[in-house]
Amino acid sequence: MDQEQQKSSKKTVIALIVIIVVLVLIIILATGKNKAQAPTTTGSNNQTVQPLAKSQKAPSVSLTTIDVPAPVTPYTSTTDGFTVNFAKAPKVSSTRFNSFSSGMIPVTDYKEQFAKDSETAYYQVSVYHYPTTYQFPDGIQSTALQAVAMIASARYPGSKIDNQSSTTLLGNPAIAALVTVPMNVDPKNPTTKVPTGDYVLITTKGHNIYIITVYGMVQSNYDAFLNSFKFTN
């Protein structure tokens, strides 16, 4: 009788283990399905943006001591045909980019930077002025993103694209991405670089490439900056 009770108890334990394993698998599968189905959001200017996963938010451990104001002051570039909100008027500078297809391309940067000690954060719009006769090939936004990542990696080894998605900005094809840049040293571990988030959106309009960047801040700053952007012509 004791042997039969022991056999019955073993069968009950095994059955319970099987049920628990099945329930765990169901929970894992359900969680993965929810993560994969991130909804699309629409900004205030009817720009469709695929949100970055919450787990992929820009890590800003080394930038928490910088007080970065929200972008609430409208700024208009009549030259490059856009308006966007900065915290205050940005610094405007001109450089040139060596394009294999079109030679030296003029670039205008609109940048508002915040710094404290060795920490940095900034809002920026960069406009690459291609010749009026130049036709952008399909996928130019993705190609430009790869170039951004390569430049970041060359300056700060270990930089990488952590998240990206195709989207549109005001009816124009675009690509949104999060690039992590291991730039600052972890104060708790001086031998370790802390990855800092660089939110990037790349789009084209006419013969220009527009790169909208928010570096060293949380995603809500990026959302506010991007949602304030619109073309004026």
C-alpha positions as CSV (number, residue, x, y, z in Angstrom):
1,M,0.0,0.0,0.0
2,D,2.9,2.3,0.8
3,Q,4.5,1.6,-2.5
4,E,1.3,2.5,-4.4
5,Q,1.0,5.7,-2.5
6,Q,4.6,6.6,-3.3
7,K,4.0,5.9,-7.0
8,S,0.9,8.0,-6.9
9,S,2.8,10.9,-5.2
10,K,5.6,10.8,-7.8
11,K,3.1,10.9,-10.7
12,T,1.4,13.9,-9.0
13,V,4.7,15.7,-8.6
14,I,5.7,15.1,-12.3
15,A,2.3,16.3,-13.4
16,L,2.7,19.5,-11.4
17,I,6.2,20.1,-12.9
18,V,4.9,19.6,-16.4
19,I,2.1,22.1,-15.8
20,I,4.5,24.7,-14.4
21,V,6.9,24.3,-17.3
22,V,4.0,24.8,-19.8
23,L,2.8,27.9,-18.0
24,V,6.3,29.4,-18.0
25,L,6.6,28.8,-21.7
26,I,3.2,30.4,-22.4
27,I,4.3,33.5,-20.4
28,I,7.6,33.8,-22.2
29,L,5.9,33.5,-25.6
30,A,3.2,36.0,-24.7
31,T,5.8,38.5,-23.5
32,G,7.8,38.1,-26.7
33,K,4.7,38.7,-28.8
34,N,3.8,41.9,-26.9
35,K,7.4,43.3,-27.4
36,A,7.3,42.6,-31.1
37,Q,4.1,44.4,-31.7
38,A,5.1,48.0,-30.8
39,P,2.5,50.4,-32.1
40,T,3.1,53.2,-34.4
41,T,2.6,56.7,-33.1
42,T,1.8,59.9,-34.9
43,G,3.4,63.2,-33.9
44,S,1.8,66.6,-33.8
45,N,2.9,67.3,-37.4
46,N,1.5,64.1,-38.8
47,Q,4.9,62.4,-38.8
48,T,4.7,58.7,-38.3
49,V,7.4,57.4,-36.0
50,Q,8.0,53.8,-35.0
51,P,8.8,54.1,-31.3
52,L,12.1,52.6,-30.0
53,A,11.6,49.7,-27.5
54,K,11.5,50.9,-23.9
55,S,14.4,48.5,-23.1
56,Q,16.4,50.4,-25.7
57,K,16.1,53.9,-24.2
58,A,19.3,56.0,-24.4
59,P,21.4,55.1,-21.3
60,S,22.4,58.4,-19.7
61,V,24.0,57.2,-16.5
62,S,27.0,59.6,-16.9
63,L,24.8,62.6,-17.9
64,T,22.4,62.7,-15.0
65,T,24.1,65.8,-13.5
66,I,23.4,68.0,-16.6
67,D,20.2,70.0,-16.4
68,V,18.9,69.9,-20.0
69,P,15.8,72.2,-20.6
70,A,13.0,71.0,-22.9
71,P,13.0,72.4,-26.5
72,V,10.2,75.0,-26.4
73,T,11.6,78.0,-28.3
74,P,10.7,78.0,-32.0
75,Y,13.6,78.5,-34.4
76,T,13.2,78.9,-38.2
77,S,15.8,78.4,-40.9
78,T,14.7,80.3,-44.0
79,T,17.8,79.0,-45.8
80,D,17.0,75.3,-45.3
81,G,13.3,75.6,-45.1
82,F,12.4,74.2,-41.7
83,T,11.3,75.2,-38.2
84,V,12.0,73.3,-34.9
85,N,12.1,74.1,-31.2
86,F,15.3,74.4,-29.3
87,A,15.7,75.5,-25.7
88,K,17.3,78.7,-27.1
89,A,18.7,79.8,-30.5
90,P,21.2,77.2,-31.8
91,K,24.8,77.8,-33.0
92,V,24.9,77.6,-36.8
93,S,28.1,76.4,-38.5
94,S,29.1,75.3,-41.9
95,T,31.3,72.4,-43.0
96,R,31.8,70.2,-46.0
97,F,31.3,66.4,-46.4
98,N,33.2,64.3,-48.9
99,S,30.6,62.4,-50.9
100,F,31.8,59.7,-53.3
101,S,28.9,60.4,-55.6
102,S,28.9,64.2,-55.7
103,G,32.3,65.4,-54.3
104,M,32.4,67.9,-51.5
105,I,28.9,68.5,-50.1
106,P,28.1,71.7,-48.1
107,V,26.7,70.9,-44.6
108,T,24.9,73.3,-42.3
109,D,24.7,72.3,-38.6
110,Y,22.1,73.8,-36.2
111,K,23.3,72.8,-32.7
112,E,22.5,73.6,-29.1
113,Q,24.9,72.0,-26.8
114,F,24.9,71.5,-23.0
115,A,28.1,70.6,-21.1
116,K,29.2,70.0,-17.5
117,D,32.8,68.9,-16.8
118,S,33.4,66.1,-19.3
119,E,29.7,65.4,-19.9
120,T,27.9,66.6,-23.0
121,A,24.3,66.6,-24.4
122,Y,22.8,68.4,-27.4
123,Y,20.0,69.0,-29.9
124,Q,21.1,69.2,-33.5
125,V,19.7,69.4,-37.1
126,S,22.3,68.8,-39.9
127,V,21.4,69.6,-43.5
128,Y,23.5,68.1,-46.3
129,H,23.1,70.1,-49.5
130,Y,23.3,67.9,-52.6
131,P,23.3,69.3,-56.1
132,T,19.8,70.1,-57.4
133,T,20.4,67.6,-60.3
134,Y,21.3,64.7,-57.9
135,Q,18.7,61.9,-57.5
136,F,18.8,60.1,-54.2
137,P,18.8,56.3,-54.7
138,D,16.4,54.1,-52.8
139,G,17.5,53.4,-49.3
140,I,19.6,56.5,-49.0
141,Q,18.3,57.0,-45.4
142,S,19.7,53.6,-44.4
143,T,23.0,54.3,-46.1
144,A,23.3,57.7,-44.3
145,L,22.6,56.0,-41.0
146,Q,25.4,53.5,-41.6
147,A,27.7,56.4,-42.4
148,V,26.7,58.1,-39.1
149,A,27.4,54.9,-37.2
150,M,30.8,54.4,-38.9
151,I,31.9,58.0,-38.1
152,A,30.8,57.5,-34.4
153,S,32.7,54.2,-34.3
154,A,35.8,55.7,-35.7
155,R,35.8,58.4,-33.1
156,Y,34.5,56.3,-30.2
157,P,35.3,52.6,-30.7
158,G,32.4,50.4,-29.6
159,S,29.7,52.7,-31.0
160,K,26.8,50.7,-32.6
161,I,23.3,50.9,-33.8
162,D,21.1,49.4,-31.1
163,N,17.7,49.9,-32.7
164,Q,16.4,51.2,-36.0
165,S,13.1,51.3,-37.9
166,S,11.8,52.6,-41.2
167,T,9.2,55.4,-40.9
168,T,8.1,58.7,-42.5
169,L,8.5,62.3,-41.5
170,L,5.9,64.7,-42.8
171,G,5.3,62.4,-45.8
172,N,8.9,61.9,-46.6
173,P,10.7,58.5,-46.2
174,A,12.8,58.3,-43.1
175,I,14.7,56.0,-40.8
176,A,14.8,56.4,-36.9
177,A,17.6,54.8,-34.9
178,L,19.3,54.7,-31.5
179,V,23.1,54.7,-31.6
180,T,25.0,54.0,-28.4
181,V,28.3,55.7,-28.0
182,P,30.7,54.5,-25.2
183,M,32.2,57.9,-24.5
184,N,32.1,58.7,-20.8
185,V,33.8,56.8,-18.0
186,D,31.7,55.0,-15.4
187,P,32.6,56.8,-12.1
188,K,32.0,53.5,-10.2
189,N,34.3,51.6,-12.5
190,P,36.9,53.9,-14.2
191,T,38.0,51.1,-16.6
192,T,34.5,50.9,-18.1
193,K,33.0,53.2,-20.7
194,V,29.4,54.2,-20.2
195,P,27.3,54.0,-23.4
196,T,25.5,57.2,-24.1
197,G,22.4,57.3,-26.3
198,D,22.2,59.2,-29.6
199,Y,18.7,59.4,-31.1
200,V,18.8,59.9,-34.8
201,L,16.2,60.5,-37.5
202,I,17.3,60.8,-41.1
203,T,15.0,62.0,-44.0
204,T,15.3,63.7,-47.4
205,K,13.4,66.5,-49.0
206,G,14.2,68.0,-52.4
207,H,18.0,67.7,-52.8
208,N,18.8,67.8,-49.1
209,I,19.4,65.2,-46.4
210,Y,18.2,66.2,-42.9
211,I,19.6,64.5,-39.9
212,I,17.8,65.3,-36.6
213,T,19.8,64.3,-33.5
214,V,19.3,64.3,-29.8
215,Y,22.4,63.1,-27.8
216,G,22.8,62.3,-24.2
217,M,19.1,62.7,-23.2
218,V,16.1,60.6,-22.5
219,Q,13.7,59.7,-25.3
220,S,11.1,62.2,-24.1
221,N,13.5,65.0,-25.1
222,Y,13.9,63.4,-28.5
223,D,10.2,63.1,-29.0
224,A,9.6,66.8,-28.1
225,F,12.4,67.9,-30.5
226,L,11.2,65.7,-33.4
227,N,7.5,66.5,-33.0
228,S,8.3,70.3,-33.2
229,F,10.1,69.9,-36.5
230,K,8.3,70.8,-39.7
231,F,9.2,72.0,-43.2
232,T,8.3,75.5,-44.2
233,N,8.5,75.1,-48.0
